[in-house]
Amino acid sequence: MGNDDFTMIDLFAGAGGLTLGFREAGFTPILGVERESAFAETYAANFGRHCIASDVERFADEEAGDHSADIVIGGPPCQGFSNLTQNRADDPRRVLWRDYLKVVEKVDAKVFVVENVPNLLTSDEGRTLIREARQLGYRIDDSSHGVLLASDHGVPQNRRRAFIVGSRIGAIPLPEPSDTRCSVRTAFERGLHSGDRPIPLDPAVDFPSQRPLRGPDLHVGRNPTELSRKRYRLIPPGGNRFDLLREAPELTPDCWKRKTSGGTDIFGRLTWDEPARCTIRTEFYKPEKGRYLHPEAHRPLTHWEAARLQSFPDDFLWHGTRIQIATQIGNAVPPLLAAAVARQVHQALVSAGVTAPRPMPALAT
């Protein structure tokens, strides 16, 4: 570890998309907290055996005071703010930011980074989080919270995410868009990281079990029915369910016929030479859920392809069932987007003359 490496704790860590981006920017992960055991195993396989499979609420109350770190990062569950779950005001997950902020205070972090869906910023909870963080001494101005578009930072996906950066060393602005834009073609045919290899057009690798999985092992998808295949063949690049209705109304579900507007991503096909015009969610293998048809092949995306569109490298290890891994992929913060934010934070810490302490030892296995 160099003199300008800083320690970090990741809350609601999931597979570790945020951690991966921050590690690439020079931060040293010393602790992750993730309640789902399979997700915690993925985190541990990639970052070390310092991930606690625990609720953040319990950790905040019982253990946080035993730790210290330069920075706390994390994405409290977004479902309570998401339009996909009706942005329900009574969802108990909407208040988990309080436990997040409790940890920030107890570990005496110099900086914290919150990631969530854009609705957080316009919610009462988001405004209260910012107000209470300021009361704790964290500087947050207009430049240090906002919505970032992942494709503006090298991710081959038009994913919009909210970030709030609080700092005791002065306001840290969010990154400006970069000149690097990545297409689906580049992601699949060349990859985004050294060591990535071209993705073949069709799945050719069986899904193994009982061992950590890497990118190529995840080149698997659904086994569509013949009816589904007939529908897929009628969707042109960039097309969607309306193309199916126009070409073959007899193959179009009645519910889609009745929905005459909106839902333009449903049964949508990606195009090669632009970022994915969708958010990779947890059910990316179901084209009825979004724009998840391959640009050319008549099938939905495979897990490997979805991980690439999230900007994970091929050597990242995954644990869990197919559905658990899909959930981890879809819920993750794209590592390249995380890295763009992390570089801003790292530069601010160095410029402020903050000296990085030695990291705490990892938890015993």
Secondary structure, 3 states (H helix, E strand, C coil): CCCCCEEEEEECCCCCHHHHHHHHCCEEEEEEECCCHHHHHHHHHHHCCCEECCCHHHHHHHCHHHCCCCEEEECCCCCCCCHHHCCCCCCHHHHCHHHHHHHHHHCCCCEEEEEECCHHHHCHHHHHHHHHHHHCCCECCHHHEEEEEHHHHCCCECCEEEEEEEECCCCCCCCCCCCCCCCHHHHHHCCCCCCCCCCCCCCCCCCCCCCCECHHHHCCCCCCCHHHHHHHHCCCCCCCHHHHHHHCHHHCCHHHHHCCCCCCCCCCECCCCCCECCCCCCCCCCHHHCCCECCCCCCECCHHHHHHHCCCCCCCCECCCHHHHHHHHHHCCCHHHHHHHHHHHHHHHHHCCCCCCCCCCCCCC
